[in-house]
Amino acid sequence: MGDGRTIASLDEAVDTPTTTTRWKDFTSLIKIGIVNSNLITTFTGLWLAFVYTNQHFLDSLDIVLFTLLGSSMIIAGSCALNNYIDRDIDPIMERTKGRPTVTGKISGSKVLLLGFLLVGIGLLFLFLTNITTGIMGIIGVFSYVVLYSMWSKRLYVSNTVIGSLSGAIPPLIGWTAVDPTLPPMAWMLFLLMFIWQPPHFYALAMRRVEEYRAAGIPMLPVVKGFAVTKRHIMIWVALLLPIPFFMQSLGILFVILATALNIGWLVLGIMGYKKKDDMKWATSMFVYSLNYLTILFTSMVIFTVI
């Protein structure tokens, strides 16, 4: 639950230990970048559900408000809880040692209170839309906080794949707020997000491999090395190739764009696959993945308007 971060973004935000204000500490605690990027996928699911059910967006502004507020709050709360859980390993990692849970600017008890409060209020907003959306919110929180943060992150090399479940939930939250029946197109959004995350996060893990190693997190490049990680990245990217053809109802222009983006990502990986500079390769793949997600989900909205 997404830099195109999702809630399962595996903490890629860099929190530098510079002088901060209370607001900056707060936004760092809730990982505002993750919240913002998840709103893109949530809104896209919401918007497409209006389009596919022939409902008018402006006639249901209450649903829009409840959905966007609720989803942003459960994501923010989940991220705060993740920071609380990781406060023992965050000081070890360069990009996380400036978090307020590490510097002591926000106490652990306050972080817990804020996290549970945000999640609780967020779920209330989601349940105000309908029961299905509220349940989706619970699944998203549970999969990120419990299945990923508390369980798999420190134990299994498959933690990235397990964490990808929560990152694929936001578009379903958006869709179910309008249409609880969840037609095939909604599941295509879920599948797209689920498949996108492993290559995105494996590239990130390659860039931060020594930090993960020092913290004892069994990310794929730490356990299996760069060669295996690169193969996994290419496999996951290849799995994206068929997805646009199951979304043809969005129009031929979308299919062409999505296919071009998929092929572009694959070609980028192949071109640099055998180069000796693995870090440069990982960085290019990581940056491409961010642009890929933003362009793809934005285009879904645009192509249903024009």
VENGIBEL-V279568 format. One record per helix or strand of 2 or more residues. SS is the DSSP state (H for helix, E for strand). FROM is the first residue (numbers start at 1). LEN is the number of residues. If there is no record, write none. Layout:
BEGIN
[[SS	FROM	LEN] [SS	FROM	LEN]]
END
This chain:
BEGIN
[[H	22	8] [H	32	21] [H	57	29] [H	90	3] [H	100	4] [H	108	22] [H	131	22] [H	159	9] [H	170	9] [H	184	24] [H	209	7] [H	220	5] [H	226	14] [H	243	4] [H	248	3] [H	252	20] [H	278	26]]
END
